[in-house]
Amino acid sequence: MSIIKAQTFRYSFINYLATGIAVVSTLWIYPLELDSYGLAQLLVSLAAFSIPIATMGTFSVIVKFFPEYKALGLGRSFLFNVLVLGFGTFSLALIVAILINTPILKFLDYLGFDAYVIAKHKYVMVALIAMMLYNSLLVLHASNYNKIVIPSA
C-alpha cells in the first residue's frame, strides 16, 4: 500500500506543479504576446494532429508486444526496439511529407490557414512532432512497468 501512496503523492505533486505553471503563464505571460500564443497553439495543434500519421501504429505495438518480450527476459531491450521503430516511422513520414509538401500547403491554404506561416515554421513543426512522438513512446513504455509517468494531458 505504501507504493500506491508514494505514486499518488508524486502524481499529485506533478499535477499541482503543472497547474501552477499554467496559471502563471496564462495570467502574466500569454496576455503580453497574443500573436505568439496563437502561433504556438497552431503549431502544437498541427503537430498533435500529425502524431498518428508519424507513428503509423507504433503506440499499439508498445502495449501489445511488451508482455512477450518480458516473458523472454528481453524487456529492457524492448525500449531500444521501440525507439528505433519510432525513429523509423517518423523518418518515413517525414520523407513522405517532404515529397508532398506543396499539396499539403495548398490544402491547408484552401482550408483557410495561412500556409506561408506554416511553411515558415516547418522545422519547428518537425521538432514538435519528434518531441511529442518520443514523449508518448516513453510514457507508454514506462506504463508497461507500472511506473508513474508525467501526466500528458
C-alpha positions in Angstrom: 0.0 0.0 0.0 2.9 2.4 0.6 3.9 2.2 -3.1 0.4 3.3 -4.1 0.6 6.2 -1.7 4.0 7.2 -2.9 2.9 7.1 -6.6 -0.2 9.1 -5.7 1.8 11.7 -4.0 4.2 12.0 -6.9 1.4 12.2 -9.4 -0.4 14.8 -7.4 2.8 16.9 -7.0 3.4 16.8 -10.7 -0.2 17.8 -11.4 -0.1 20.7 -9.0 3.2 21.9 -10.3 1.9 21.8 -13.9 -1.2 23.7 -12.8 0.9 26.4 -11.1 3.0 26.9 -14.2 -0.2 27.0 -16.3 -1.7 29.7 -14.0 1.4 31.9 -14.1 1.7 31.6 -17.9 -2.0 32.2 -18.5 -2.3 35.2 -16.2 1.0 37.0 -16.8 2.8 35.7 -19.9 0.2 35.0 -22.6 -1.6 38.4 -22.4 1.6 40.1 -23.4 2.1 38.2 -26.6 -1.3 37.1 -28.1 0.1 36.7 -31.6 2.9 34.4 -30.4 0.5 32.5 -28.3 -1.8 31.9 -31.2 1.1 30.8 -33.4 2.3 28.4 -30.7 -1.2 26.9 -30.3 -1.5 26.4 -34.1 1.9 24.7 -34.3 1.2 22.5 -31.3 -2.2 21.6 -32.6 -0.9 20.7 -36.1 1.9 18.7 -34.5 -0.6 16.8 -32.3 -2.8 16.2 -35.4 0.2 14.7 -37.2 1.3 12.3 -34.5 -1.0 9.4 -35.6 0.4 9.7 -39.1 4.0 9.9 -37.9 3.7 6.9 -35.6 1.9 4.5 -38.0 0.6 2.3 -35.2 3.8 2.3 -33.1 1.9 3.1 -29.9 -0.2 -0.1 -30.1 2.9 -2.2 -30.8 4.4 -1.0 -27.4 1.4 -2.2 -25.4 0.7 -5.4 -27.4 4.2 -6.9 -27.7 5.8 -5.9 -24.4 4.4 -8.9 -22.5 6.1 -11.3 -25.0 9.4 -9.5 -24.7 9.2 -9.5 -20.9 8.4 -13.2 -20.8 11.5 -13.9 -22.8 13.6 -11.7 -20.5 14.1 -9.1 -23.1 12.0 -6.3 -21.5 14.9 -3.9 -21.2 16.0 -4.3 -24.9 12.4 -3.6 -25.9 12.9 0.1 -25.2 15.7 0.2 -27.8 13.5 -1.5 -30.3 10.6 0.9 -29.6 12.9 3.9 -30.0 14.3 2.6 -33.3 10.8 1.8 -34.6 9.6 5.3 -33.6 12.6 6.9 -35.4 11.9 4.7 -38.5 8.2 5.6 -38.7 8.9 9.3 -38.1 11.6 9.3 -40.7 9.3 7.6 -43.3 6.5 10.1 -42.5 9.0 13.0 -42.8 10.2 11.8 -46.2 6.6 11.5 -47.4 5.8 14.9 -46.0 8.8 16.4 -47.9 7.7 14.8 -51.1 4.1 16.1 -50.9 4.9 19.4 -49.1 3.3 21.6 -51.8 -0.1 19.8 -52.0 -0.3 19.8 -48.1 0.3 23.6 -48.0 -2.2 24.1 -50.8 -4.8 22.1 -48.9 -4.1 24.0 -45.7 -4.4 27.3 -47.6 -7.7 26.0 -49.1 -9.0 25.3 -45.5 -8.2 28.9 -44.5 -4.9 28.5 -42.8 -2.0 30.9 -43.5 0.2 28.5 -45.5 3.1 30.9 -45.5 3.3 31.0 -41.7 3.1 27.2 -41.6 5.8 26.8 -44.3 8.0 29.4 -42.4 7.8 27.3 -39.2 8.1 23.8 -40.8 11.3 23.0 -38.9 9.6 23.9 -35.6 6.8 21.6 -36.6 9.2 18.7 -37.3 10.9 19.2 -33.9 7.5 19.4 -32.1 6.3 16.2 -33.8 9.5 14.4 -32.9 9.3 15.5 -29.2 5.7 14.6 -28.9 6.2 11.3 -30.5 9.1 10.3 -28.3 7.4 11.7 -25.2 4.4 9.4 -25.9 6.6 6.4 -26.6 8.4 6.8 -23.4 5.3 7.4 -21.4 3.8 4.2 -22.8 6.9 2.2 -22.1 7.0 3.5 -18.5 3.4 2.4 -18.1 4.4 -1.1 -19.2 6.4 -1.3 -16.0 3.5 0.2 -13.9 5.7 3.2 -13.1 4.3 6.7 -12.5 4.6 8.9 -15.6 4.3 12.6 -16.0 0.7 13.4 -16.9 0.4 14.1 -20.6 -2.9 15.8 -20.6 
